[in-house]
């Protein structure tokens, strides 16, 4: 080989070692993106399930007692509502005994664990 002939650029870049490292890095990135997507999806599902559970317990209390529950703690103590207090904040605003309370569920920490 003389000094004017340069090795083929593609052969230099894509030798077996470099190609293995690039493929491994791509697999790791795809794996991490997949985990992140599943985690976000799970948090959304958890929030939706909590909203449904709170609403169901509010309606159940009204059906049994004839009045809406005065507080969220009342539902937790008398109707068995449980949720992860570290992940969610539940805003429960009771307006009156015959008006359905306003409920808002907020994820703590932007949804991270």
LINDAWO-V643117 format. One record per residue. N is the residue number from 1. RES is the residue in one small letter. SS is DSSP state (H for helix, E for strand, C for the rest). D_LAST is the distance of its C-alpha to the last C-alpha in whole Angstrom. Layout:
BEGIN
n=N res=RES ss=SS d_last=D_LAST
n=N res=RES ss=SS d_last=D_LAST
END
This chain:
BEGIN
n=1 res=x ss=C d_last=59
n=2 res=x ss=C d_last=60
n=3 res=x ss=C d_last=58
n=4 res=x ss=C d_last=58
n=5 res=x ss=C d_last=57
n=6 res=x ss=C d_last=53
n=7 res=x ss=C d_last=51
n=8 res=x ss=C d_last=49
n=9 res=x ss=H d_last=46
n=10 res=x ss=H d_last=44
n=11 res=x ss=H d_last=45
n=12 res=x ss=H d_last=44
n=13 res=x ss=H d_last=40
n=14 res=x ss=C d_last=40
n=15 res=x ss=C d_last=41
n=16 res=x ss=H d_last=39
n=17 res=x ss=H d_last=37
n=18 res=x ss=H d_last=36
n=19 res=x ss=H d_last=35
n=20 res=x ss=H d_last=33
n=21 res=x ss=H d_last=31
n=22 res=x ss=H d_last=31
n=23 res=x ss=H d_last=30
n=24 res=x ss=H d_last=27
n=25 res=x ss=H d_last=25
n=26 res=x ss=H d_last=26
n=27 res=x ss=H d_last=24
n=28 res=x ss=H d_last=21
n=29 res=x ss=H d_last=21
n=30 res=x ss=H d_last=21
n=31 res=x ss=H d_last=19
n=32 res=x ss=H d_last=16
n=33 res=x ss=H d_last=16
n=34 res=x ss=H d_last=17
n=35 res=x ss=H d_last=13
n=36 res=x ss=H d_last=12
n=37 res=x ss=H d_last=14
n=38 res=x ss=H d_last=13
n=39 res=x ss=H d_last=9
n=40 res=x ss=H d_last=11
n=41 res=x ss=H d_last=13
n=42 res=x ss=H d_last=11
n=43 res=x ss=H d_last=10
n=44 res=x ss=H d_last=13
n=45 res=x ss=H d_last=15
n=46 res=x ss=H d_last=13
n=47 res=x ss=H d_last=14
n=48 res=x ss=H d_last=17
n=49 res=x ss=H d_last=18
n=50 res=x ss=H d_last=17
n=51 res=x ss=H d_last=19
n=52 res=x ss=H d_last=22
n=53 res=x ss=H d_last=22
n=54 res=x ss=H d_last=22
n=55 res=x ss=H d_last=25
n=56 res=x ss=H d_last=27
n=57 res=x ss=H d_last=27
n=58 res=x ss=H d_last=28
n=59 res=x ss=H d_last=31
n=60 res=x ss=H d_last=31
n=61 res=x ss=H d_last=32
n=62 res=x ss=H d_last=34
n=63 res=x ss=H d_last=36
n=64 res=x ss=H d_last=37
n=65 res=x ss=H d_last=37
n=66 res=x ss=C d_last=39
n=67 res=x ss=C d_last=36
n=68 res=x ss=C d_last=33
n=69 res=x ss=C d_last=31
n=70 res=x ss=C d_last=31
n=71 res=x ss=C d_last=27
n=72 res=x ss=H d_last=24
n=73 res=x ss=H d_last=24
n=74 res=x ss=H d_last=27
n=75 res=x ss=H d_last=26
n=76 res=x ss=H d_last=23
n=77 res=x ss=H d_last=26
n=78 res=x ss=H d_last=29
n=79 res=x ss=H d_last=27
n=80 res=x ss=C d_last=24
n=81 res=x ss=C d_last=21
n=82 res=x ss=C d_last=18
n=83 res=x ss=C d_last=15
n=84 res=x ss=C d_last=11
n=85 res=x ss=C d_last=12
n=86 res=x ss=C d_last=9
n=87 res=x ss=C d_last=7
n=88 res=x ss=E d_last=11
n=89 res=x ss=E d_last=14
n=90 res=x ss=E d_last=17
n=91 res=x ss=E d_last=20
n=92 res=x ss=E d_last=23
n=93 res=x ss=E d_last=27
n=94 res=x ss=C d_last=30
n=95 res=x ss=C d_last=33
n=96 res=x ss=E d_last=36
n=97 res=x ss=C d_last=36
n=98 res=x ss=C d_last=38
n=99 res=x ss=E d_last=35
n=100 res=x ss=C d_last=32
n=101 res=x ss=C d_last=29
n=102 res=x ss=E d_last=27
n=103 res=x ss=E d_last=23
n=104 res=x ss=E d_last=20
n=105 res=x ss=E d_last=17
n=106 res=x ss=E d_last=14
n=107 res=x ss=E d_last=10
n=108 res=x ss=H d_last=9
n=109 res=x ss=H d_last=8
n=110 res=x ss=H d_last=9
n=111 res=x ss=H d_last=7
n=112 res=x ss=C d_last=4
n=113 res=x ss=C d_last=0
END
